[in-house]
Amino acid sequence: MQTVGYGWLADPIAVHGQRIEGYPSAHSTGRALSAEIYPGTLAIYDNAVASEPRAIIAPSSSADVTTLLRVVGLVRWDPTYPEPPYRIHALVPVMRKGRIAIVAETALAAETNPFVRFQVGAVGTLLGSLRADADGGKAVAAPYLTVVVGAPVGKPAIVEITL
């Protein structure tokens, strides 16, 4: 995977939610049983669904992000899936360790811990998406995430997850 630019192109070449090749990685799967889930967002276990131990959802509180027992990982993009988001009952690929390309809500700086949204903010924001700040208490820092290659808004940053 190319992670440096070609002269005029200073941004990483990747797709939102794409695994970055060449780094140790660990993956899991979950099932979106109660709501759709988007690639490039953080997923947690859905404890409300007792019949399915691998049911996943987006976080809805700061504890969902900071309590590691509930965190599954970052939802990966599957090029064979018709189109995002993963629909209800879909099997969802999740990265627990490794590097992934993420287009965040705000510009991300390298060598920082991104914040994960647990409460909806402005129009178009998604639960579980990454950003550079707390957005008035609607996002919390995730110590298991590190921005490896920063990026401006709308461009993919490279984020490392270690769970």
GUDREN-115728 format. One line per field, with one value per residue: x, y negated, z of N, C-alpha, C, CB in turn; residue number from 1; residue in one letter. Coordinates in Angstrom, 3 decimals, decimal comma. Glycine has a CB too. Layout:
n.u	(X/...) $
n.v	(Y/...) $
n.w	(Z/...) $
ca.u	(X/...) $
ca.v	(Y/...) $
ca.w	(Z/...) $
c.u	(X/...) $
c.v	(Y/...) $
c.w	(Z/...) $
cb.u	(X/...) $
cb.v	(Y/...) $
cb.w	(Z/...) $
num	(NUM/...) $
residuo	(a/...) $
This chain:
n.u	(0,835/0,607/1,799/2,896/3,169/3,221/5,147/3,316/1,204/0,542/-0,788/-1,833/-2,479/-5,367/-8,426/-11,287/-11,582/-10,025/-7,730/-4,318/-1,703/1,098/1,681/1,626/-1,442/-4,704/-7,876/-11,464/-14,892/-18,224/-21,765/-24,163/-26,898/-28,911/-28,751/-27,619/-24,143/-21,201/-18,291/-14,983/-15,630/-15,791/-16,583/-18,627/-19,456/-22,806/-24,562/-27,233/-28,377/-28,921/-29,023/-27,132/-23,829/-21,883/-22,916/-22,803/-22,548/-22,546/-20,763/-22,433/-21,968/-19,448/-18,186/-18,510/-16,498/-14,157/-14,121/-12,556/-13,504/-15,843/-15,185/-14,847/-13,428/-12,145/-14,274/-13,874/-13,515/-15,076/-14,404/-15,993/-18,529/-21,759/-22,358/-21,565/-23,672/-22,948/-25,600/-28,446/-28,127/-25,920/-22,658/-19,854/-16,620/-13,992/-11,257/-8,857/-6,235/-3,638/-3,158/-5,198/-6,986/-8,545/-11,058/-11,536/-13,767/-12,655/-9,516/-6,694/-3,847/-0,551/0,831/-0,975/-3,736/-6,773/-10,161/-13,254/-16,493/-19,396/-21,838/-24,249/-23,470/-23,157/-25,002/-24,759/-22,809/-21,440/-22,018/-19,283/-17,364/-14,157/-12,284/-10,506/-10,898/-12,886/-15,392/-17,241/-17,843/-18,981/-17,447/-14,757/-11,340/-9,492/-7,401/-6,219/-5,974/-3,927/-2,850/-1,019/-0,221/-1,064/-3,864/-5,700/-9,142/-11,399/-9,503/-7,731/-6,432/-3,881/-4,490/-3,563/-4,535/-4,596/-5,632) $
n.v	(1,186/-2,143/-4,836/-7,295/-10,365/-11,287/-13,581/-15,983/-15,025/-14,923/-13,477/-10,419/-7,515/-5,992/-4,305/-5,243/-3,483/-1,396/1,258/0,892/2,256/4,424/4,185/5,581/7,136/7,630/9,089/9,091/10,137/8,909/8,597/6,514/5,965/4,329/1,805/-0,049/-0,166/-2,046/-1,968/-2,743/-3,703/-3,503/-0,487/1,091/3,743/4,877/5,069/5,325/7,181/10,201/12,722/12,866/12,967/11,575/9,208/5,887/2,304/-1,291/-3,541/-5,084/-6,504/-8,059/-6,163/-3,885/-4,152/-4,338/-2,155/0,699/3,319/3,347/2,390/3,198/2,574/0,822/0,344/1,968/1,350/3,251/4,305/6,026/5,773/4,461/1,536/-1,077/-1,964/0,911/3,040/3,908/7,068/7,717/9,153/7,817/6,594/6,024/4,179/4,900/4,609/2,892/0,886/-1,602/-3,397/-6,484/-8,842/-11,625/-13,657/-16,126/-17,839/-15,768/-15,498/-14,136/-11,707/-11,923/-11,220/-10,375/-11,623/-10,002/-10,061/-9,998/-11,046/-12,532/-15,341/-18,135/-18,357/-15,470/-14,144/-11,135/-8,528/-7,133/-8,051/-9,581/-12,384/-15,514/-16,783/-17,277/-18,239/-19,845/-18,069/-15,873/-13,903/-11,661/-11,081/-8,364/-6,138/-3,905/-4,390/-5,849/-8,507/-8,042/-9,042/-12,209/-14,193/-16,586/-17,794/-15,706/-14,168/-11,010/-9,940/-8,034/-5,705/-4,023/-1,176/0,445/2,958) $
n.w	(0,000/-0,877/0,971/0,838/-1,023/-4,574/-5,514/-6,568/-5,149/-1,922/-0,040/1,609/-0,390/-0,401/0,549/2,397/5,375/4,535/4,965/5,768/4,122/4,967/7,657/10,947/11,777/13,237/13,083/13,327/13,331/13,279/13,805/12,473/14,094/15,190/14,093/11,190/10,228/9,684/7,512/8,695/11,179/14,808/16,449/18,895/21,235/21,240/23,916/24,432/22,818/23,537/22,375/20,375/20,554/19,116/18,212/17,024/17,450/17,010/19,219/22,069/24,330/26,420/27,971/26,429/24,579/26,086/27,816/27,559/27,391/25,921/23,413/20,044/17,669/14,757/12,049/9,010/5,483/3,041/-0,061/-1,545/-0,648/-1,412/-1,097/1,227/4,032/6,214/6,243/8,387/9,861/8,402/8,007/9,494/8,869/11,163/12,411/14,801/15,455/13,880/10,894/9,397/6,893/7,377/6,854/8,521/10,610/11,152/10,534/11,068/13,114/12,927/15,199/17,359/19,592/18,338/18,751/19,489/18,258/20,242/20,501/18,454/16,449/14,498/11,368/9,411/10,871/12,262/14,608/16,301/14,540/13,750/15,051/15,748/18,186/21,248/20,576/22,084/24,188/22,954/21,991/22,758/23,731/22,406/23,755/22,587/19,926/17,419/15,433/12,627/10,117/9,436/8,164/6,149/6,368/4,658/3,385/3,467/6,547/8,197/10,600/13,536/15,308/18,425/20,202) $
ca.u	(0,000/1,340/1,418/3,514/2,667/4,028/5,392/2,149/0,237/1,183/-1,654/-1,807/-3,389/-6,132/-9,870/-11,813/-11,846/-9,156/-6,588/-3,025/-0,928/2,496/1,824/0,926/-2,836/-5,621/-9,211/-12,598/-16,134/-19,400/-22,988/-24,973/-28,247/-29,933/-28,613/-26,570/-22,852/-20,405/-16,840/-14,174/-16,116/-15,512/-17,700/-18,615/-20,395/-24,178/-24,952/-28,695/-28,779/-28,404/-28,972/-26,008/-22,680/-21,037/-23,675/-22,051/-23,202/-21,685/-20,813/-23,422/-21,537/-17,989/-17,749/-18,440/-15,215/-13,021/-14,153/-12,025/-14,241/-16,920/-14,672/-14,512/-12,374/-12,541/-14,965/-13,126/-14,205/-15,030/-14,675/-16,976/-19,865/-22,349/-22,069/-21,768/-23,196/-23,312/-27,008/-28,816/-27,861/-24,692/-21,427/-19,039/-15,204/-13,511/-9,821/-8,511/-4,825/-3,111/-3,313/-6,382/-7,186/-9,772/-11,378/-12,121/-14,634/-11,783/-8,131/-5,991/-2,394/0,215/1,292/-1,995/-4,822/-8,021/-11,361/-14,313/-17,811/-20,396/-23,102/-24,355/-23,265/-23,682/-25,607/-23,822/-21,859/-21,786/-21,515/-18,112/-16,390/-12,984/-12,075/-9,324/-11,218/-14,040/-16,610/-18,172/-18,229/-19,686/-16,442/-13,761/-10,081/-9,341/-5,968/-5,761/-5,846/-2,878/-2,741/0,348/-0,061/-2,159/-4,492/-6,730/-10,526/-11,719/-8,418/-7,529/-5,311/-3,578/-4,684/-3,172/-5,326/-3,979/-6,517) $
ca.v	(0,000/-3,401/-5,775/-8,600/-10,910/-11,409/-14,975/-16,854/-14,386/-14,808/-12,734/-8,970/-6,981/-4,950/-4,455/-5,297/-2,174/-0,389/1,748/0,555/3,493/4,425/3,995/6,654/6,780/8,637/8,738/9,779/9,841/8,706/8,545/5,325/6,499/3,351/0,570/-0,042/-0,635/-2,583/-1,742/-3,829/-4,131/-2,587/0,391/1,699/4,850/4,508/5,940/5,445/8,331/11,344/13,933/12,816/12,402/10,743/8,067/4,643/1,022/-2,458/-3,974/-6,110/-7,191/-8,108/-4,882/-2,920/-4,344/-4,192/-0,851/1,584/4,577/3,228/1,955/4,260/2,039/-0,069/1,057/1,933/1,318/4,517/3,957/6,920/5,415/3,584/0,135/-1,374/-1,308/2,314/3,071/4,779/8,497/7,917/9,510/6,606/6,799/5,053/4,252/4,751/4,207/2,608/-0,473/-1,744/-4,750/-7,080/-10,234/-12,094/-14,838/-17,296/-17,523/-15,015/-15,695/-12,929/-11,474/-12,317/-10,275/-10,985/-11,517/-9,206/-10,661/-9,133/-11,779/-13,209/-16,786/-18,837/-17,540/-14,624/-13,455/-9,745/-7,949/-6,298/-8,659/-10,171/-13,828/-15,987/-17,399/-16,726/-18,801/-20,240/-16,929/-14,859/-12,924/-11,409/-10,554/-6,913/-5,898/-2,783/-4,863/-6,836/-8,973/-7,816/-10,030/-13,162/-14,602/-17,614/-17,326/-15,162/-13,305/-9,901/-9,857/-6,657/-5,554/-2,710/-0,706/1,519/3,436) $
ca.w	(0,000/-0,979/2,024/0,584/-2,270/-5,773/-5,835/-6,446/-4,271/-0,613/0,859/1,398/-1,392/0,265/0,582/3,761/5,948/3,925/5,728/5,186/4,023/5,361/9,096/11,670/12,000/13,761/12,632/13,914/12,633/14,108/13,016/12,738/14,285/15,571/13,311/10,171/10,733/8,579/7,503/9,227/12,488/15,906/16,783/20,224/21,365/21,582/25,021/24,489/22,005/24,289/21,564/19,433/21,286/18,254/17,711/17,210/17,195/17,210/20,617/22,400/25,554/26,519/28,539/25,330/23,898/27,005/28,485/26,521/27,283/24,930/22,111/19,090/16,815/13,664/10,965/7,755/4,197/2,309/-1,453/-2,145/-0,148/-2,433/-0,826/2,650/5,240/6,370/6,634/9,497/9,656/7,622/8,695/9,402/9,206/12,141/12,677/16,209/15,510/12,560/10,367/8,570/6,359/7,902/6,535/9,773/10,576/11,204/10,196/12,103/13,144/13,217/16,570/18,333/19,810/17,874/19,566/18,865/18,499/20,869/20,447/17,164/16,488/13,325/10,317/8,691/11,738/12,528/15,842/16,082/13,625/14,398/14,921/16,462/19,478/21,951/20,006/23,142/25,017/22,167/21,580/23,802/23,204/22,454/23,967/21,774/18,549/17,176/14,056/12,138/9,056/9,528/6,902/6,275/6,219/3,342/2,896/4,398/7,482/8,565/12,036/14,061/16,443/19,179/21,275) $
c.u	(0,866/0,885/2,146/3,096/3,660/4,190/4,205/1,121/0,877/0,358/-1,537/-2,818/-4,102/-7,615/-10,311/-12,178/-10,967/-8,015/-5,305/-2,147/0,475/2,730/1,114/-0,510/-3,607/-7,032/-10,258/-13,793/-17,241/-20,605/-23,792/-26,425/-29,295/-29,858/-27,536/-25,277/-21,959/-18,939/-16,123/-14,646/-15,744/-16,763/-17,517/-19,595/-21,753/-24,675/-26,458/-29,196/-28,175/-28,235/-27,780/-24,802/-21,775/-21,784/-22,894/-22,900/-22,154/-21,789/-21,848/-23,126/-20,015/-17,437/-17,662/-17,091/-14,051/-13,001/-13,766/-12,779/-15,338/-16,401/-14,303/-13,359/-12,943/-13,123/-14,185/-14,066/-14,016/-15,375/-15,694/-18,395/-20,457/-22,061/-22,298/-23,106/-23,518/-24,730/-27,247/-28,720/-26,609/-23,542/-20,431/-17,587/-14,704/-12,019/-9,565/-7,073/-4,359/-3,334/-4,437/-6,485/-8,541/-9,900/-12,160/-13,019/-13,836/-10,390/-7,488/-4,499/-1,720/0,639/0,327/-2,980/-6,115/-9,151/-12,396/-15,659/-18,752/-21,759/-23,124/-24,204/-23,942/-24,262/-24,513/-22,801/-22,372/-21,242/-20,343/-17,082/-15,277/-12,907/-10,891/-9,620/-12,499/-15,374/-17,660/-18,662/-18,987/-18,737/-15,423/-12,517/-10,019/-7,855/-5,386/-5,650/-4,739/-2,886/-1,280/0,692/-1,278/-2,703/-5,487/-8,121/-10,748/-10,656/-8,183/-6,261/-5,061/-3,614/-4,293/-4,028/-4,604/-4,899/-5,990) $
c.v	(-1,230/-4,347/-7,098/-9,065/-10,885/-12,887/-15,873/-16,300/-14,122/-13,981/-11,237/-8,543/-5,805/-5,277/-4,419/-3,898/-1,063/-0,020/1,361/1,799/3,321/4,184/5,140/6,223/7,960/8,156/9,585/9,523/9,655/8,683/7,319/5,777/5,449/2,052/0,758/-0,561/-0,981/-2,180/-2,973/-4,360/-3,094/-1,772/0,941/2,873/4,330/5,476/6,139/6,659/9,584/12,595/13,991/12,178/11,515/9,569/6,789/3,434/-0,074/-2,891/-5,068/-6,793/-7,188/-6,799/-3,806/-2,970/-3,998/-2,872/0,207/2,899/4,534/2,906/3,166/3,803/1,094/0,754/0,858/1,841/2,670/4,219/4,871/6,630/4,381/2,096/-0,124/-2,054/0,187/2,345/3,992/6,230/8,765/8,340/8,384/6,910/5,663/5,275/3,982/4,294/3,982/1,161/-0,510/-3,195/-5,266/-8,511/-10,746/-13,312/-16,129/-16,873/-16,782/-15,252/-14,375/-12,905/-12,006/-11,171/-10,932/-10,785/-10,731/-9,806/-9,620/-9,802/-12,560/-14,713/-17,442/-17,843/-16,743/-13,922/-12,056/-9,316/-7,032/-6,893/-9,351/-11,659/-14,226/-16,563/-16,804/-17,242/-19,092/-19,086/-15,843/-13,775/-12,793/-10,789/-9,040/-6,586/-4,763/-3,128/-5,906/-7,211/-8,840/-8,840/-10,942/-13,527/-15,727/-16,992/-16,834/-14,268/-12,186/-10,041/-8,366/-6,574/-4,130/-2,390/0,457/1,887/4,734) $
c.w	(0,000/0,131/1,905/-0,795/-3,408/-6,099/-5,582/-5,479/-2,916/0,369/0,596/0,336/-0,741/0,188/2,042/4,251/5,413/4,849/5,006/5,260/4,599/6,846/9,791/11,952/12,571/13,447/13,341/13,014/13,662/13,203/13,447/12,867/14,590/14,780/12,252/10,795/9,544/8,662/8,063/10,562/13,541/16,203/18,193/20,225/21,810/22,655/25,122/23,711/22,636/23,428/20,618/20,121/20,436/17,648/18,013/16,842/17,304/18,672/20,847/23,732/25,605/27,081/27,462/24,632/24,817/27,755/27,456/26,376/26,230/23,531/21,258/18,208/15,775/12,517/9,668/6,563/3,523/0,855/-2,128/-1,667/-1,100/-2,240/0,658/2,859/5,221/6,928/7,829/9,038/8,825/8,534/8,434/9,767/10,107/12,381/14,151/16,405/14,089/12,165/9,344/8,102/6,831/7,398/7,732/9,562/10,540/10,763/11,369/11,979/13,508/14,677/17,623/18,512/19,346/18,879/18,774/19,259/19,105/20,944/19,137/17,353/15,304/12,314/9,608/9,564/12,055/13,875/15,506/15,146/14,415/14,112/15,800/17,841/20,049/21,443/21,083/23,989/24,282/21,640/22,705/23,159/23,398/22,588/23,134/20,295/18,471/15,703/13,642/11,066/9,117/8,152/7,162/6,123/4,791/2,743/3,913/5,235/7,744/10,087/12,431/15,275/17,099/20,341/21,846) $
cb.u	(-0,942/1,132/1,686/5,070/2,225/3,391/5,799/1,513/-0,288/1,428/-3,108/-2,089/-2,632/-5,685/-10,579/-13,042/-13,251/-8,606/-6,668/-2,358/-0,840/3,222/1,251/1,664/-3,483/-5,416/-9,326/-12,868/-16,494/-19,299/-23,824/-24,808/-28,235/-29,816/-28,269/-26,980/-22,175/-20,513/-16,337/-14,139/-17,647/-15,041/-17,819/-18,988/-19,868/-25,112/-24,436/-29,350/-28,318/-29,324/-30,229/-26,393/-21,859/-20,449/-25,102/-20,768/-24,383/-22,085/-19,448/-24,809/-22,137/-17,552/-18,708/-19,553/-15,080/-13,031/-15,574/-10,595/-14,840/-17,900/-13,444/-15,746/-11,613/-11,332/-16,444/-12,237/-13,674/-16,018/-13,398/-16,620/-19,804/-23,824/-22,952/-20,632/-23,812/-22,299/-27,867/-30,251/-29,048/-24,317/-20,869/-19,603/-14,339/-14,307/-9,040/-8,735/-3,935/-3,740/-1,994/-7,660/-7,100/-9,787/-12,203/-11,021/-15,558/-11,753/-7,330/-6,310/-1,999/1,443/2,644/-2,734/-4,912/-8,421/-11,906/-14,221/-18,409/-19,945/-23,273/-25,702/-21,771/-22,573/-26,391/-23,115/-21,622/-21,252/-22,636/-18,534/-17,087/-11,699/-13,366/-8,632/-11,361/-13,926/-17,184/-19,343/-19,052/-20,414/-15,749/-14,339/-8,875/-9,954/-5,726/-6,690/-7,188/-1,483/-3,251/0,505/0,088/-1,704/-5,201/-6,517/-11,540/-11,980/-7,100/-7,484/-5,610/-2,184/-6,164/-1,656/-6,755/-2,566/-7,957) $
cb.v	(-0,009/-4,051/-5,172/-8,532/-12,288/-10,638/-15,095/-17,065/-13,075/-16,185/-13,193/-8,237/-6,553/-4,791/-3,339/-6,223/-1,820/-0,889/3,287/-0,663/3,947/3,400/2,615/7,006/6,303/8,869/8,906/9,305/10,968/7,400/9,855/4,240/7,492/3,044/-0,639/-0,905/0,442/-4,088/-1,425/-4,935/-4,355/-3,357/1,546/0,650/5,901/4,533/5,382/4,179/8,168/11,649/14,055/12,020/13,516/11,579/8,015/4,660/0,772/-3,633/-4,465/-5,499/-6,511/-9,289/-4,434/-3,181/-5,789/-5,309/-0,552/1,876/4,932/2,157/1,029/4,643/3,168/-0,914/0,554/3,171/0,157/5,584/3,985/8,355/4,856/3,786/-0,807/-2,259/-1,966/3,083/3,516/4,452/9,143/6,626/10,909/5,503/6,884/5,163/3,246/6,054/5,283/3,522/-0,972/-1,313/-4,762/-7,043/-10,379/-12,430/-14,845/-17,924/-18,817/-13,509/-16,817/-12,837/-12,108/-13,612/-9,842/-10,403/-12,926/-7,697/-11,232/-8,734/-12,737/-12,882/-17,127/-19,685/-18,426/-15,430/-14,254/-8,832/-7,175/-4,995/-9,672/-9,477/-14,630/-17,017/-18,929/-17,022/-17,851/-20,932/-17,401/-15,520/-13,341/-10,472/-11,235/-6,236/-5,608/-1,616/-5,450/-6,292/-10,455/-6,379/-9,351/-14,413/-13,399/-18,727/-18,458/-16,263/-14,130/-8,606/-10,651/-6,196/-5,866/-2,676/-0,289/1,110/3,631) $
cb.w	(1,197/-2,375/3,379/0,699/-2,056/-6,962/-7,247/-7,798/-4,893/-0,037/0,706/2,712/-2,715/1,732/-0,258/3,829/5,722/2,596/5,929/5,925/2,566/4,587/9,555/13,001/10,698/15,314/11,120/15,384/11,622/14,942/13,184/11,599/15,380/17,033/14,229/8,932/11,647/8,553/6,060/8,259/12,463/17,170/15,759/21,334/22,359/20,314/26,314/23,943/20,503/25,445/20,776/18,143/21,864/17,152/18,347/16,369/18,192/16,245/21,057/22,439/26,831/27,401/29,652/24,323/23,404/27,993/29,107/26,806/28,613/25,360/22,290/18,223/16,135/13,170/10,807/7,627/3,291/2,925/-2,229/-1,839/1,332/-2,459/-1,706/3,193/6,475/7,310/5,460/10,013/8,988/6,855/8,213/10,323/7,912/13,474/11,794/16,935/16,235/11,544/9,734/9,345/4,791/9,452/5,169/10,768/11,777/12,636/9,848/12,006/14,160/12,306/16,768/17,882/21,312/16,519/19,971/19,292/17,180/22,262/21,690/16,481/16,502/12,664/9,303/7,689/13,039/11,424/16,598/15,556/12,678/13,931/15,321/15,645/19,332/23,400/18,964/22,546/26,144/20,998/20,234/24,920/23,891/21,181/25,405/21,947/18,036/17,600/13,903/11,580/7,635/10,255/6,220/5,222/6,571/2,414/2,658/3,639/8,835/7,994/12,443/14,431/15,999/19,686/20,759) $
num	(1/2/3/4/5/6/7/8/9/10/11/12/13/14/15/16/17/18/19/20/21/22/23/24/25/26/27/28/29/30/31/32/33/34/35/36/37/38/39/40/41/42/43/44/45/46/47/48/49/50/51/52/53/54/55/56/57/58/59/60/61/62/63/64/65/66/67/68/69/70/71/72/73/74/75/76/77/78/79/80/81/82/83/84/85/86/87/88/89/90/91/92/93/94/95/96/97/98/99/100/101/102/103/104/105/106/107/108/109/110/111/112/113/114/115/116/117/118/119/120/121/122/123/124/125/126/127/128/129/130/131/132/133/134/135/136/137/138/139/140/141/142/143/144/145/146/147/148/149/150/151/152/153/154/155/156/157/158/159/160/161/162/163) $
residuo	(m/q/t/v/g/y/g/w/l/a/d/p/i/a/v/h/g/q/r/i/e/g/y/p/s/a/h/s/t/g/r/a/l/s/a/e/i/y/p/g/t/l/a/i/y/d/n/a/v/a/s/e/p/r/a/i/i/a/p/s/s/s/a/d/v/t/t/l/l/r/v/v/g/l/v/r/w/d/p/t/y/p/e/p/p/y/r/i/h/a/l/v/p/v/m/r/k/g/r/i/a/i/v/a/e/t/a/l/a/a/e/t/n/p/f/v/r/f/q/v/g/a/v/g/t/l/l/g/s/l/r/a/d/a/d/g/g/k/a/v/a/a/p/y/l/t/v/v/v/g/a/p/v/g/k/p/a/i/v/e/i/t/l) $
